[in-house]
Amino acid sequence: MFKEELILSAYVLCVGFFGLITSKNMVRALMSLELIFNAVTTNFVTFSNCFSNQKGGEIFSLFIITVAAAEAVTGLAIAISIHRNRSSTRIDQLNLLKW
């Protein structure tokens, strides 16, 4: 079971990185970042279950999920604000924060 969970986590991590690198839409980039966080969380829980009886991995994964939720809310709020001003959420068209 350990090997299959790590393979699944590596696959999700690769899909997240690929989506983050190739995405031009801000919402799609945020979703890819969430996939990366989920892969890391899966790794923490897997290693915690296989190598120790302590619940450190599960507790740390709860903190990661909390941070990811806060990041998603903040990122979507920024995306909505930019979409209202620019009518686009394409990353390559954003020069809003430049002087």
C-alpha positions as CSV (number, residue, x, y, z in Angstrom):
1,M,0.0,0.0,0.0
2,F,2.9,2.3,0.7
3,K,4.2,2.1,-2.9
4,E,0.9,2.8,-4.5
5,E,0.2,5.8,-2.3
6,L,3.6,7.3,-3.2
7,I,3.0,6.6,-6.9
8,L,-0.4,8.4,-6.7
9,S,1.1,11.3,-4.9
10,A,4.0,11.6,-7.4
11,Y,1.5,11.5,-10.2
12,V,-0.7,14.2,-8.7
13,L,2.4,16.3,-8.0
14,C,3.5,16.0,-11.6
15,V,0.1,17.0,-12.9
16,G,0.1,20.0,-10.6
17,F,3.5,21.2,-11.7
18,F,2.6,20.7,-15.3
19,G,-0.6,22.6,-14.9
20,L,1.2,25.4,-13.0
21,I,3.9,25.8,-15.6
22,T,1.6,25.6,-18.7
23,S,-1.4,27.5,-17.4
24,K,-2.2,31.0,-18.6
25,N,-5.4,31.3,-16.6
26,M,-5.1,32.4,-13.0
27,V,-7.8,30.1,-11.7
28,R,-6.3,27.1,-13.4
29,A,-2.9,28.0,-11.9
30,L,-4.5,28.2,-8.4
31,M,-6.2,24.8,-9.0
32,S,-2.8,23.3,-10.0
33,L,-1.3,24.8,-6.8
34,E,-4.0,23.0,-4.8
35,L,-3.0,19.8,-6.5
36,I,0.6,20.3,-5.4
37,F,-0.6,20.9,-1.8
38,N,-2.7,17.7,-1.9
39,A,0.2,15.6,-3.1
40,V,2.4,16.9,-0.3
41,T,-0.4,16.2,2.2
42,T,-0.8,12.7,0.9
43,N,3.0,12.2,1.3
44,F,2.9,13.4,4.9
45,V,0.0,11.1,5.8
46,T,1.6,8.1,4.1
47,F,4.9,8.5,5.8
48,S,3.3,9.1,9.1
49,N,1.2,5.9,8.8
50,C,4.1,3.7,7.6
51,F,7.0,4.8,9.8
52,S,5.6,5.8,13.2
53,N,2.6,5.5,15.4
54,Q,2.5,9.2,16.1
55,K,0.0,11.5,14.5
56,G,2.5,14.2,13.4
57,G,1.9,13.7,9.7
58,E,-1.9,14.0,10.1
59,I,-1.7,17.1,12.2
60,F,0.8,18.8,9.9
61,S,-1.5,17.9,6.9
62,L,-4.4,19.7,8.7
63,F,-2.2,22.8,8.8
64,I,-1.4,22.4,5.1
65,I,-5.1,22.1,4.3
66,T,-5.9,25.2,6.3
67,V,-3.1,27.2,4.6
68,A,-4.2,26.0,1.2
69,A,-7.8,27.0,1.9
70,A,-6.7,30.5,3.0
71,E,-4.5,30.7,-0.1
72,A,-7.4,29.7,-2.3
73,V,-9.7,32.3,-0.8
74,T,-7.1,35.1,-1.2
75,G,-6.1,34.0,-4.7
76,L,-9.7,33.9,-5.9
77,A,-10.4,37.3,-4.3
78,I,-7.5,38.7,-6.2
79,A,-8.6,37.0,-9.4
80,I,-12.1,38.4,-9.1
81,S,-10.8,41.8,-8.5
82,I,-8.5,41.7,-11.5
83,H,-11.3,40.3,-13.6
84,R,-13.5,43.2,-12.7
85,N,-10.8,45.7,-13.6
86,R,-9.3,44.0,-16.7
87,S,-12.0,41.6,-17.9
88,S,-9.4,38.9,-18.1
89,T,-7.7,36.5,-15.8
90,R,-4.8,35.6,-18.1
91,I,-1.5,35.6,-16.3
92,D,0.6,36.9,-19.2
93,Q,-1.6,40.0,-19.6
94,L,-1.3,41.1,-15.9
95,N,0.9,44.2,-15.4
96,L,-1.3,45.7,-12.7
97,L,1.3,45.6,-10.0
98,K,4.1,47.2,-12.1
99,W,5.0,50.9,-11.5
